[in-house]
Amino acid sequence: MNWNTAAEEILGNILSQTPRPVREAAENGLRSSSEALAQEEGINRVGVETVIKAWIRDTPEALRSDLPRQLERLGLDPDDYRNLLD
């Protein structure tokens, strides 16, 4: 599966907020989830929106309340993803 440059960048930014001991596992999981989501959506290239959707979907329920703050730290508007956060 192909990834565009912006998707790789957002993945790196998300992972930079992930503790080092679990960063590699988190990267593998998020890459896999992003690619699976792209396939579900019938697209052959992972983009930023796909990575963000996979990240939100894969975040455990107990940690989701912190996602709006994390999205803001990445320069994203949490309101754009409200439907996925609720």
PDB file of N, CA, C and O in Angstrom:
ATOM      1  N   MET A   1       0.857  -1.179   0.000  1.00  0.00           N
ATOM      2  CA  MET A   1       0.000   0.000   0.000  1.00  0.00           C
ATOM      3  C   MET A   1       0.895   1.231   0.000  1.00  0.00           C
ATOM      4  O   MET A   1       1.892   1.288   0.720  1.00  0.00           O
ATOM      5  N   ASN A   2       0.534   2.195  -0.801  1.00  0.00           N
ATOM      6  CA  ASN A   2       1.284   3.448  -0.894  1.00  0.00           C
ATOM      7  C   ASN A   2       0.831   4.426   0.180  1.00  0.00           C
ATOM      8  O   ASN A   2      -0.332   4.445   0.582  1.00  0.00           O
ATOM      9  N   TRP A   3       1.778   5.233   0.632  1.00  0.00           N
ATOM     10  CA  TRP A   3       1.502   6.297   1.602  1.00  0.00           C
ATOM     11  C   TRP A   3       1.959   7.606   0.992  1.00  0.00           C
ATOM     12  O   TRP A   3       3.039   7.676   0.406  1.00  0.00           O
ATOM     13  N   ASN A   4       1.139   8.656   1.124  1.00  0.00           N
ATOM     14  CA  ASN A   4       1.627   9.942   0.653  1.00  0.00           C
ATOM     15  C   ASN A   4       2.512  10.571   1.730  1.00  0.00           C
ATOM     16  O   ASN A   4       2.489  10.157   2.889  1.00  0.00           O
ATOM     17  N   THR A   5       3.279  11.560   1.336  1.00  0.00           N
ATOM     18  CA  THR A   5       4.255  12.181   2.230  1.00  0.00           C
ATOM     19  C   THR A   5       3.598  12.780   3.466  1.00  0.00           C
ATOM     20  O   THR A   5       4.120  12.647   4.573  1.00  0.00           O
ATOM     21  N   ALA A   6       2.470  13.432   3.287  1.00  0.00           N
ATOM     22  CA  ALA A   6       1.777  14.053   4.417  1.00  0.00           C
ATOM     23  C   ALA A   6       1.299  13.001   5.415  1.00  0.00           C
ATOM     24  O   ALA A   6       1.317  13.241   6.623  1.00  0.00           O
ATOM     25  N   ALA A   7       0.874  11.839   4.923  1.00  0.00           N
ATOM     26  CA  ALA A   7       0.440  10.758   5.818  1.00  0.00           C
ATOM     27  C   ALA A   7       1.625  10.239   6.631  1.00  0.00           C
ATOM     28  O   ALA A   7       1.493   9.977   7.827  1.00  0.00           O
ATOM     29  N   GLU A   8       2.771  10.093   5.990  1.00  0.00           N
ATOM     30  CA  GLU A   8       3.979   9.668   6.710  1.00  0.00           C
ATOM     31  C   GLU A   8       4.354  10.688   7.786  1.00  0.00           C
ATOM     32  O   GLU A   8       4.765  10.324   8.888  1.00  0.00           O
ATOM     33  N   GLU A   9       4.206  11.973   7.446  1.00  0.00           N
ATOM     34  CA  GLU A   9       4.537  13.025   8.406  1.00  0.00           C
ATOM     35  C   GLU A   9       3.608  13.014   9.607  1.00  0.00           C
ATOM     36  O   GLU A   9       4.063  13.140  10.744  1.00  0.00           O
ATOM     37  N   ILE A  10       2.299  12.864   9.366  1.00  0.00           N
ATOM     38  CA  ILE A  10       1.362  12.864  10.492  1.00  0.00           C
ATOM     39  C   ILE A  10       1.578  11.616  11.340  1.00  0.00           C
ATOM     40  O   ILE A  10       1.447  11.671  12.563  1.00  0.00           O
ATOM     41  N   LEU A  11       1.905  10.500  10.711  1.00  0.00           N
ATOM     42  CA  LEU A  11       2.218   9.287  11.470  1.00  0.00           C
ATOM     43  C   LEU A  11       3.414   9.549  12.387  1.00  0.00           C
ATOM     44  O   LEU A  11       3.385   9.201  13.568  1.00  0.00           O
ATOM     45  N   GLY A  12       4.460  10.159  11.842  1.00  0.00           N
ATOM     46  CA  GLY A  12       5.630  10.475  12.650  1.00  0.00           C
ATOM     47  C   GLY A  12       5.310  11.418  13.793  1.00  0.00           C
ATOM     48  O   GLY A  12       5.833  11.263  14.897  1.00  0.00           O
ATOM     49  N   ASN A  13       4.453  12.397  13.534  1.00  0.00           N
ATOM     50  CA  ASN A  13       4.060  13.335  14.585  1.00  0.00           C
ATOM     51  C   ASN A  13       3.246  12.653  15.678  1.00  0.00           C
ATOM     52  O   ASN A  13       3.432  12.931  16.863  1.00  0.00           O
ATOM     53  N   ILE A  14       2.358  11.774  15.286  1.00  0.00           N
ATOM     54  CA  ILE A  14       1.575  11.020  16.273  1.00  0.00           C
ATOM     55  C   ILE A  14       2.515  10.154  17.105  1.00  0.00           C
ATOM     56  O   ILE A  14       2.405  10.106  18.331  1.00  0.00           O
ATOM     57  N   LEU A  15       3.427   9.481  16.440  1.00  0.00           N
ATOM     58  CA  LEU A  15       4.337   8.586  17.154  1.00  0.00           C
ATOM     59  C   LEU A  15       5.288   9.341  18.068  1.00  0.00           C
ATOM     60  O   LEU A  15       5.749   8.790  19.068  1.00  0.00           O
ATOM     61  N   SER A  16       5.589  10.584  17.744  1.00  0.00           N
ATOM     62  CA  SER A  16       6.482  11.360  18.605  1.00  0.00           C
ATOM     63  C   SER A  16       5.847  11.616  19.973  1.00  0.00           C
ATOM     64  O   SER A  16       6.553  11.919  20.935  1.00  0.00           O
ATOM     65  N   GLN A  17       4.530  11.498  20.063  1.00  0.00           N
ATOM     66  CA  GLN A  17       3.815  11.661  21.332  1.00  0.00           C
ATOM     67  C   GLN A  17       3.660  10.328  22.077  1.00  0.00           C
ATOM     68  O   GLN A  17       3.109  10.280  23.177  1.00  0.00           O
ATOM     69  N   THR A  18       4.148   9.264  21.466  1.00  0.00           N
ATOM     70  CA  THR A  18       4.016   7.917  22.019  1.00  0.00           C
ATOM     71  C   THR A  18       5.276   7.568  22.807  1.00  0.00           C
ATOM     72  O   THR A  18       6.382   7.809  22.323  1.00  0.00           O
ATOM     73  N   PRO A  19       5.140   7.008  24.004  1.00  0.00           N
ATOM     74  CA  PRO A  19       6.328   6.642  24.781  1.00  0.00           C
ATOM     75  C   PRO A  19       7.240   5.698  23.997  1.00  0.00           C
ATOM     76  O   PRO A  19       6.766   4.778  23.329  1.00  0.00           O
ATOM     77  N   ARG A  20       8.534   5.929  24.082  1.00  0.00           N
ATOM     78  CA  ARG A  20       9.520   5.144  23.334  1.00  0.00           C
ATOM     79  C   ARG A  20       9.378   3.630  23.484  1.00  0.00           C
ATOM     80  O   ARG A  20       9.500   2.913  22.491  1.00  0.00           O
ATOM     81  N   PRO A  21       9.124   3.121  24.687  1.00  0.00           N
ATOM     82  CA  PRO A  21       9.054   1.651  24.814  1.00  0.00           C
ATOM     83  C   PRO A  21       7.972   0.984  23.965  1.00  0.00           C
ATOM     84  O   PRO A  21       8.083  -0.196  23.636  1.00  0.00           O
ATOM     85  N   VAL A  22       6.936   1.727  23.613  1.00  0.00           N
ATOM     86  CA  VAL A  22       5.844   1.126  22.831  1.00  0.00           C
ATOM     87  C   VAL A  22       5.716   1.740  21.439  1.00  0.00           C
ATOM     88  O   VAL A  22       4.785   1.422  20.700  1.00  0.00           O
ATOM     89  N   ARG A  23       6.644   2.611  21.088  1.00  0.00           N
ATOM     90  CA  ARG A  23       6.545   3.350  19.819  1.00  0.00           C
ATOM     91  C   ARG A  23       6.568   2.430  18.604  1.00  0.00           C
ATOM     92  O   ARG A  23       5.781   2.619  17.677  1.00  0.00           O
ATOM     93  N   GLU A  24       7.452   1.442  18.593  1.00  0.00           N
ATOM     94  CA  GLU A  24       7.537   0.549  17.432  1.00  0.00           C
ATOM     95  C   GLU A  24       6.262  -0.260  17.264  1.00  0.00           C
ATOM     96  O   GLU A  24       5.759  -0.411  16.151  1.00  0.00           O
ATOM     97  N   ALA A  25       5.744  -0.774  18.357  1.00  0.00           N
ATOM     98  CA  ALA A  25       4.493  -1.537  18.288  1.00  0.00           C
ATOM     99  C   ALA A  25       3.339  -0.635  17.860  1.00  0.00           C
ATOM    100  O   ALA A  25       2.473  -1.045  17.087  1.00  0.00           O
ATOM    101  N   ALA A  26       3.335   0.594  18.369  1.00  0.00           N
ATOM    102  CA  ALA A  26       2.287   1.548  17.989  1.00  0.00           C
ATOM    103  C   ALA A  26       2.369   1.869  16.501  1.00  0.00           C
ATOM    104  O   ALA A  26       1.346   1.973  15.824  1.00  0.00           O
ATOM    105  N   GLU A  27       3.587   2.025  16.000  1.00  0.00           N
ATOM    106  CA  GLU A  27       3.753   2.313  14.570  1.00  0.00           C
ATOM    107  C   GLU A  27       3.240   1.159  13.721  1.00  0.00           C
ATOM    108  O   GLU A  27       2.509   1.370  12.753  1.00  0.00           O
ATOM    109  N   ASN A  28       3.617  -0.041  14.079  1.00  0.00           N
ATOM    110  CA  ASN A  28       3.158  -1.210  13.316  1.00  0.00           C
ATOM    111  C   ASN A  28       1.641  -1.314  13.335  1.00  0.00           C
ATOM    112  O   ASN A  28       1.018  -1.580  12.308  1.00  0.00           O
ATOM    113  N   GLY A  29       1.049  -1.104  14.505  1.00  0.00           N
ATOM    114  CA  GLY A  29      -0.403  -1.191  14.632  1.00  0.00           C
ATOM    115  C   GLY A  29      -1.122  -0.115  13.844  1.00  0.00           C
ATOM    116  O   GLY A  29      -2.118  -0.387  13.174  1.00  0.00           O
ATOM    117  N   LEU A  30      -0.610   1.122  13.925  1.00  0.00           N
ATOM    118  CA  LEU A  30      -1.259   2.226  13.233  1.00  0.00           C
ATOM    119  C   LEU A  30      -1.085   2.117  11.719  1.00  0.00           C
ATOM    120  O   LEU A  30      -1.996   2.453  10.963  1.00  0.00           O
ATOM    121  N   ARG A  31       0.071   1.652  11.280  1.00  0.00           N
ATOM    122  CA  ARG A  31       0.264   1.425   9.836  1.00  0.00           C
ATOM    123  C   ARG A  31      -0.724   0.369   9.330  1.00  0.00           C
ATOM    124  O   ARG A  31      -1.383   0.556   8.307  1.00  0.00           O
ATOM    125  N   SER A  32      -0.811  -0.720  10.054  1.00  0.00           N
ATOM    126  CA  SER A  32      -1.708  -1.810   9.665  1.00  0.00           C
ATOM    127  C   SER A  32      -3.165  -1.343   9.647  1.00  0.00           C
ATOM    128  O   SER A  32      -3.902  -1.626   8.703  1.00  0.00           O
ATOM    129  N   SER A  33      -3.570  -0.633  10.688  1.00  0.00           N
ATOM    130  CA  SER A  33      -4.951  -0.139  10.764  1.00  0.00           C
ATOM    131  C   SER A  33      -5.250   0.864   9.655  1.00  0.00           C
ATOM    132  O   SER A  33      -6.332   0.848   9.067  1.00  0.00           O
ATOM    133  N   SER A  34      -4.286   1.733   9.375  1.00  0.00           N
ATOM    134  CA  SER A  34      -4.480   2.736   8.321  1.00  0.00           C
ATOM    135  C   SER A  34      -4.639   2.065   6.962  1.00  0.00           C
ATOM    136  O   SER A  34      -5.508   2.442   6.176  1.00  0.00           O
ATOM    137  N   GLU A  35      -3.812   1.086   6.692  1.00  0.00           N
ATOM    138  CA  GLU A  35      -3.891   0.382   5.413  1.00  0.00           C
ATOM    139  C   GLU A  35      -5.189  -0.415   5.296  1.00  0.00           C
ATOM    140  O   GLU A  35      -5.798  -0.464   4.227  1.00  0.00           O
ATOM    141  N   ALA A  36      -5.605  -1.031   6.388  1.00  0.00           N
ATOM    142  CA  ALA A  36      -6.866  -1.777   6.368  1.00  0.00           C
ATOM    143  C   ALA A  36      -8.040  -0.827   6.135  1.00  0.00           C
ATOM    144  O   ALA A  36      -8.962  -1.154   5.387  1.00  0.00           O
ATOM    145  N   LEU A  37      -8.013   0.334   6.764  1.00  0.00           N
ATOM    146  CA  LEU A  37      -9.076   1.319   6.591  1.00  0.00           C
ATOM    147  C   LEU A  37      -9.109   1.834   5.151  1.00  0.00           C
ATOM    148  O   LEU A  37     -10.180   2.007   4.569  1.00  0.00           O
ATOM    149  N   ALA A  38      -7.938   2.074   4.590  1.00  0.00           N
ATOM    150  CA  ALA A  38      -7.875   2.514   3.188  1.00  0.00           C
ATOM    151  C   ALA A  38      -8.494   1.464   2.277  1.00  0.00           C
ATOM    152  O   ALA A  38      -9.251   1.796   1.364  1.00  0.00           O
ATOM    153  N   GLN A  39      -8.176   0.208   2.523  1.00  0.00           N
ATOM    154  CA  GLN A  39      -8.752  -0.869   1.713  1.00  0.00           C
ATOM    155  C   GLN A  39     -10.265  -0.918   1.881  1.00  0.00           C
ATOM    156  O   GLN A  39     -10.992  -1.078   0.901  1.00  0.00           O
ATOM    157  N   GLU A  40     -10.746  -0.782   3.115  1.00  0.00           N
ATOM    158  CA  GLU A  40     -12.187  -0.774   3.371  1.00  0.00           C
ATOM    159  C   GLU A  40     -12.866   0.348   2.586  1.00  0.00           C
ATOM    160  O   GLU A  40     -13.985   0.189   2.097  1.00  0.00           O
ATOM    161  N   GLU A  41     -12.171   1.491   2.473  1.00  0.00           N
ATOM    162  CA  GLU A  41     -12.725   2.648   1.784  1.00  0.00           C
ATOM    163  C   GLU A  41     -12.495   2.579   0.273  1.00  0.00           C
ATOM    164  O   GLU A  41     -12.930   3.465  -0.463  1.00  0.00           O
ATOM    165  N   GLY A  42     -11.811   1.529  -0.189  1.00  0.00           N
ATOM    166  CA  GLY A  42     -11.601   1.332  -1.613  1.00  0.00           C
ATOM    167  C   GLY A  42     -10.549   2.237  -2.220  1.00  0.00           C
ATOM    168  O   GLY A  42     -10.595   2.535  -3.414  1.00  0.00           O
ATOM    169  N   ILE A  43      -9.603   2.675  -1.407  1.00  0.00           N
ATOM    170  CA  ILE A  43      -8.530   3.516  -1.932  1.00  0.00           C
ATOM    171  C   ILE A  43      -7.200   2.768  -1.813  1.00  0.00           C
ATOM    172  O   ILE A  43      -7.037   1.910  -0.946  1.00  0.00           O
ATOM    173  N   ASN A  44      -6.251   3.105  -2.694  1.00  0.00           N
ATOM    174  CA  ASN A  44      -4.987   2.366  -2.693  1.00  0.00           C
ATOM    175  C   ASN A  44      -3.818   3.193  -2.180  1.00  0.00           C
ATOM    176  O   ASN A  44      -2.663   2.785  -2.302  1.00  0.00           O
ATOM    177  N   ARG A  45      -4.116   4.354  -1.607  1.00  0.00           N
ATOM    178  CA  ARG A  45      -3.066   5.198  -1.041  1.00  0.00           C
ATOM    179  C   ARG A  45      -3.547   5.744   0.297  1.00  0.00           C
ATOM    180  O   ARG A  45      -4.650   6.280   0.400  1.00  0.00           O
ATOM    181  N   VAL A  46      -2.714   5.603   1.312  1.00  0.00           N
ATOM    182  CA  VAL A  46      -3.039   6.112   2.637  1.00  0.00           C
ATOM    183  C   VAL A  46      -2.737   7.606   2.675  1.00  0.00           C
ATOM    184  O   VAL A  46      -1.639   8.040   2.327  1.00  0.00           O
ATOM    185  N   GLY A  47      -3.730   8.383   3.105  1.00  0.00           N
ATOM    186  CA  GLY A  47      -3.571   9.824   3.256  1.00  0.00           C
ATOM    187  C   GLY A  47      -3.723  10.225   4.713  1.00  0.00           C
ATOM    188  O   GLY A  47      -3.960   9.387   5.583  1.00  0.00           O
ATOM    189  N   VAL A  48      -3.586  11.498   4.961  1.00  0.00           N
ATOM    190  CA  VAL A  48      -3.653  12.033   6.326  1.00  0.00           C
ATOM    191  C   VAL A  48      -4.959  11.666   7.015  1.00  0.00           C
ATOM    192  O   VAL A  48      -4.951  11.199   8.153  1.00  0.00           O
ATOM    193  N   GLU A  49      -6.082  11.875   6.333  1.00  0.00           N
ATOM    194  CA  GLU A  49      -7.388  11.598   6.944  1.00  0.00           C
ATOM    195  C   GLU A  49      -7.522  10.135   7.347  1.00  0.00           C
ATOM    196  O   GLU A  49      -8.110   9.825   8.382  1.00  0.00           O
ATOM    197  N   THR A  50      -6.984   9.247   6.542  1.00  0.00           N
ATOM    198  CA  THR A  50      -7.047   7.816   6.855  1.00  0.00           C
ATOM    199  C   THR A  50      -6.246   7.517   8.114  1.00  0.00           C
ATOM    200  O   THR A  50      -6.703   6.762   8.971  1.00  0.00           O
ATOM    201  N   VAL A  51      -5.062   8.096   8.234  1.00  0.00           N
ATOM    202  CA  VAL A  51      -4.223   7.876   9.423  1.00  0.00           C
ATOM    203  C   VAL A  51      -4.931   8.401  10.667  1.00  0.00           C
ATOM    204  O   VAL A  51      -4.946   7.734  11.702  1.00  0.00           O
ATOM    205  N   ILE A  52      -5.510   9.579  10.570  1.00  0.00           N
ATOM    206  CA  ILE A  52      -6.186  10.158  11.729  1.00  0.00           C
ATOM    207  C   ILE A  52      -7.390   9.319  12.126  1.00  0.00           C
ATOM    208  O   ILE A  52      -7.609   9.075  13.312  1.00  0.00           O
ATOM    209  N   LYS A  53      -8.172   8.875  11.153  1.00  0.00           N
ATOM    210  CA  LYS A  53      -9.327   8.016  11.454  1.00  0.00           C
ATOM    211  C   LYS A  53      -8.871   6.730  12.144  1.00  0.00           C
ATOM    212  O   LYS A  53      -9.470   6.309  13.133  1.00  0.00           O
ATOM    213  N   ALA A  54      -7.816   6.109  11.625  1.00  0.00           N
ATOM    214  CA  ALA A  54      -7.312   4.870  12.224  1.00  0.00           C
ATOM    215  C   ALA A  54      -6.797   5.126  13.639  1.00  0.00           C
ATOM    216  O   ALA A  54      -7.033   4.318  14.537  1.00  0.00           O
ATOM    217  N   TRP A  55      -6.101   6.236  13.845  1.00  0.00           N
ATOM    218  CA  TRP A  55      -5.568   6.587  15.159  1.00  0.00           C
ATOM    219  C   TRP A  55      -6.697   6.761  16.170  1.00  0.00           C
ATOM    220  O   TRP A  55      -6.636   6.227  17.278  1.00  0.00           O
ATOM    221  N   ILE A  56      -7.721   7.508  15.782  1.00  0.00           N
ATOM    222  CA  ILE A  56      -8.850   7.711  16.687  1.00  0.00           C
ATOM    223  C   ILE A  56      -9.551   6.390  16.963  1.00  0.00           C
ATOM    224  O   ILE A  56      -9.874   6.083  18.110  1.00  0.00           O
ATOM    225  N   ARG A  57      -9.786   5.617  15.930  1.00  0.00           N
ATOM    226  CA  ARG A  57     -10.486   4.335  16.083  1.00  0.00           C
ATOM    227  C   ARG A  57      -9.711   3.370  16.972  1.00  0.00           C
ATOM    228  O   ARG A  57     -10.305   2.617  17.743  1.00  0.00           O
ATOM    229  N   ASP A  58      -8.370   3.394  16.864  1.00  0.00           N
ATOM    230  CA  ASP A  58      -7.545   2.456  17.616  1.00  0.00           C
ATOM    231  C   ASP A  58      -7.228   2.902  19.043  1.00  0.00           C
ATOM    232  O   ASP A  58      -6.746   2.106  19.849  1.00  0.00           O
ATOM    233  N   THR A  59      -7.495   4.161  19.354  1.00  0.00           N
ATOM    234  CA  THR A  59      -7.211   4.663  20.697  1.00  0.00           C
ATOM    235  C   THR A  59      -8.199   4.046  21.681  1.00  0.00           C
ATOM    236  O   THR A  59      -9.409   4.118  21.470  1.00  0.00           O
ATOM    237  N   PRO A  60      -7.690   3.440  22.757  1.00  0.00           N
ATOM    238  CA  PRO A  60      -8.596   2.848  23.747  1.00  0.00           C
ATOM    239  C   PRO A  60      -9.571   3.889  24.310  1.00  0.00           C
ATOM    240  O   PRO A  60      -9.215   5.054  24.485  1.00  0.00           O
ATOM    241  N   GLU A  61     -10.764   3.467  24.581  1.00  0.00           N
ATOM    242  CA  GLU A  61     -11.828   4.341  25.075  1.00  0.00           C
ATOM    243  C   GLU A  61     -11.373   5.166  26.281  1.00  0.00           C
ATOM    244  O   GLU A  61     -11.713   6.344  26.386  1.00  0.00           O
ATOM    245  N   ALA A  62     -10.624   4.569  27.169  1.00  0.00           N
ATOM    246  CA  ALA A  62     -10.172   5.262  28.382  1.00  0.00           C
ATOM    247  C   ALA A  62      -9.243   6.436  28.075  1.00  0.00           C
ATOM    248  O   ALA A  62      -9.102   7.336  28.903  1.00  0.00           O
ATOM    249  N   LEU A  63      -8.612   6.445  26.907  1.00  0.00           N
ATOM    250  CA  LEU A  63      -7.669   7.501  26.549  1.00  0.00           C
ATOM    251  C   LEU A  63      -8.230   8.510  25.550  1.00  0.00           C
ATOM    252  O   LEU A  63      -7.570   9.500  25.235  1.00  0.00           O
ATOM    253  N   ARG A  64      -9.416   8.273  25.060  1.00  0.00           N
ATOM    254  CA  ARG A  64      -9.980   9.128  24.007  1.00  0.00           C
ATOM    255  C   ARG A  64     -10.243  10.558  24.459  1.00  0.00           C
ATOM    256  O   ARG A  64     -10.233  11.472  23.634  1.00  0.00           O
ATOM    257  N   SER A  65     -10.475  10.769  25.737  1.00  0.00           N
ATOM    258  CA  SER A  65     -10.770  12.130  26.192  1.00  0.00           C
ATOM    259  C   SER A  65      -9.584  13.067  25.957  1.00  0.00           C
ATOM    260  O   SER A  65      -9.765  14.284  25.910  1.00  0.00           O
ATOM    261  N   ASP A  66      -8.387  12.525  25.811  1.00  0.00           N
ATOM    262  CA  ASP A  66      -7.194  13.337  25.577  1.00  0.00           C
ATOM    263  C   ASP A  66      -6.946  13.604  24.086  1.00  0.00           C
ATOM    264  O   ASP A  66      -6.092  14.423  23.746  1.00  0.00           O
ATOM    265  N   LEU A  67      -7.667  12.939  23.209  1.00  0.00           N
ATOM    266  CA  LEU A  67      -7.433  13.095  21.776  1.00  0.00           C
ATOM    267  C   LEU A  67      -7.650  14.519  21.256  1.00  0.00           C
ATOM    268  O   LEU A  67      -6.868  14.968  20.418  1.00  0.00           O
ATOM    269  N   PRO A  68      -8.678  15.253  21.713  1.00  0.00           N
ATOM    270  CA  PRO A  68      -8.809  16.626  21.205  1.00  0.00           C
ATOM    271  C   PRO A  68      -7.551  17.468  21.473  1.00  0.00           C
ATOM    272  O   PRO A  68      -7.114  18.222  20.604  1.00  0.00           O
ATOM    273  N   ARG A  69      -6.987  17.341  22.643  1.00  0.00           N
ATOM    274  CA  ARG A  69      -5.766  18.081  22.966  1.00  0.00           C
ATOM    275  C   ARG A  69      -4.613  17.638  22.075  1.00  0.00           C
ATOM    276  O   ARG A  69      -3.835  18.466  21.601  1.00  0.00           O
ATOM    277  N   GLN A  70      -4.504  16.345  21.849  1.00  0.00           N
ATOM    278  CA  GLN A  70      -3.437  15.835  20.991  1.00  0.00           C
ATOM    279  C   GLN A  70      -3.618  16.293  19.544  1.00  0.00           C
ATOM    280  O   GLN A  70      -2.643  16.623  18.868  1.00  0.00           O
ATOM    281  N   LEU A  71      -4.852  16.313  19.077  1.00  0.00           N
ATOM    282  CA  LEU A  71      -5.121  16.806  17.723  1.00  0.00           C
ATOM    283  C   LEU A  71      -4.692  18.269  17.595  1.00  0.00           C
ATOM    284  O   LEU A  71      -4.088  18.658  16.596  1.00  0.00           O
ATOM    285  N   GLU A  72      -5.006  19.069  18.604  1.00  0.00           N
ATOM    286  CA  GLU A  72      -4.603  20.471  18.588  1.00  0.00           C
ATOM    287  C   GLU A  72      -3.082  20.612  18.565  1.00  0.00           C
ATOM    288  O   GLU A  72      -2.555  21.481  17.871  1.00  0.00           O
ATOM    289  N   ARG A  73      -2.380  19.777  19.307  1.00  0.00           N
ATOM    290  CA  ARG A  73      -0.917  19.819  19.320  1.00  0.00           C
ATOM    291  C   ARG A  73      -0.342  19.509  17.940  1.00  0.00           C
ATOM    292  O   ARG A  73       0.758  19.945  17.602  1.00  0.00           O
ATOM    293  N   LEU A  74      -1.096  18.754  17.153  1.00  0.00           N
ATOM    294  CA  LEU A  74      -0.667  18.420  15.799  1.00  0.00           C
ATOM    295  C   LEU A  74      -1.111  19.483  14.790  1.00  0.00           C
ATOM    296  O   LEU A  74      -0.882  19.346  13.588  1.00  0.00           O
ATOM    297  N   GLY A  75      -1.745  20.541  15.292  1.00  0.00           N
ATOM    298  CA  GLY A  75      -2.202  21.611  14.415  1.00  0.00           C
ATOM    299  C   GLY A  75      -3.520  21.313  13.731  1.00  0.00           C
ATOM    300  O   GLY A  75      -3.844  21.920  12.711  1.00  0.00           O
ATOM    301  N   LEU A  76      -4.281  20.385  14.283  1.00  0.00           N
ATOM    302  CA  LEU A  76      -5.559  19.985  13.696  1.00  0.00           C
ATOM    303  C   LEU A  76      -6.707  20.478  14.565  1.00  0.00           C
ATOM    304  O   LEU A  76      -6.554  20.621  15.778  1.00  0.00           O
ATOM    305  N   ASP A  77      -7.836  20.732  13.958  1.00  0.00           N
ATOM    306  CA  ASP A  77      -9.015  21.188  14.678  1.00  0.00           C
ATOM    307  C   ASP A  77      -9.835  19.969  15.113  1.00  0.00           C
ATOM    308  O   ASP A  77     -10.353  19.242  14.265  1.00  0.00           O
ATOM    309  N   PRO A  78      -9.958  19.739  16.418  1.00  0.00           N
ATOM    310  CA  PRO A  78     -10.730  18.584  16.893  1.00  0.00           C
ATOM    311  C   PRO A  78     -12.173  18.572  16.408  1.00  0.00           C
ATOM    312  O   PRO A  78     -12.774  17.508  16.264  1.00  0.00           O
ATOM    313  N   ASP A  79     -12.731  19.752  16.157  1.00  0.00           N
ATOM    314  CA  ASP A  79     -14.111  19.801  15.672  1.00  0.00           C
ATOM    315  C   ASP A  79     -14.269  19.121  14.319  1.00  0.00           C
ATOM    316  O   ASP A  79     -15.351  18.637  13.988  1.00  0.00           O
ATOM    317  N   ASP A  80     -13.200  19.083  13.541  1.00  0.00           N
ATOM    318  CA  ASP A  80     -13.252  18.403  12.246  1.00  0.00           C
ATOM    319  C   ASP A  80     -13.415  16.891  12.409  1.00  0.00           C
ATOM    320  O   ASP A  80     -13.798  16.197  11.467  1.00  0.00           O
ATOM    321  N   TYR A  81     -13.126  16.393  13.595  1.00  0.00           N
ATOM    322  CA  TYR A  81     -13.171  14.950  13.853  1.00  0.00           C
ATOM    323  C   TYR A  81     -14.167  14.598  14.952  1.00  0.00           C
ATOM    324  O   TYR A  81     -14.141  13.492  15.490  1.00  0.00           O
ATOM    325  N   ARG A  82     -15.040  15.541  15.279  1.00  0.00           N
ATOM    326  CA  ARG A  82     -15.987  15.342  16.379  1.00  0.00           C
ATOM    327  C   ARG A  82     -16.811  14.077  16.189  1.00  0.00           C
ATOM    328  O   ARG A  82     -17.068  13.356  17.153  1.00  0.00           O
ATOM    329  N   ASN A  83     -17.228  13.799  14.954  1.00  0.00           N
ATOM    330  CA  ASN A  83     -18.037  12.594  14.695  1.00  0.00           C
ATOM    331  C   ASN A  83     -17.283  11.318  15.028  1.00  0.00           C
ATOM    332  O   ASN A  83     -17.905  10.311  15.366  1.00  0.00           O
ATOM    333  N   LEU A  84     -15.973  11.337  14.943  1.00  0.00           N
ATOM    334  CA  LEU A  84     -15.180  10.163  15.282  1.00  0.00           C
ATOM    335  C   LEU A  84     -14.842  10.103  16.757  1.00  0.00           C
ATOM    336  O   LEU A  84     -14.599   9.025  17.300  1.00  0.00           O
ATOM    337  N   LEU A  85     -14.824  11.254  17.407  1.00  0.00           N
ATOM    338  CA  LEU A  85     -14.447  11.327  18.821  1.00  0.00           C
ATOM    339  C   LEU A  85     -15.605  11.007  19.756  1.00  0.00           C
ATOM    340  O   LEU A  85     -15.390  10.573  20.888  1.00  0.00           O
ATOM    341  N   ASP A  86     -16.837  11.219  19.285  1.00  0.00           N
ATOM    342  CA  ASP A  86     -18.007  10.983  20.149  1.00  0.00           C
ATOM    343  C   ASP A  86     -18.445   9.551  20.158  1.00  0.00           C
ATOM    344  O   ASP A  86     -19.412   9.205  20.837  1.00  0.00           O
TER     345      ASP A  86
END
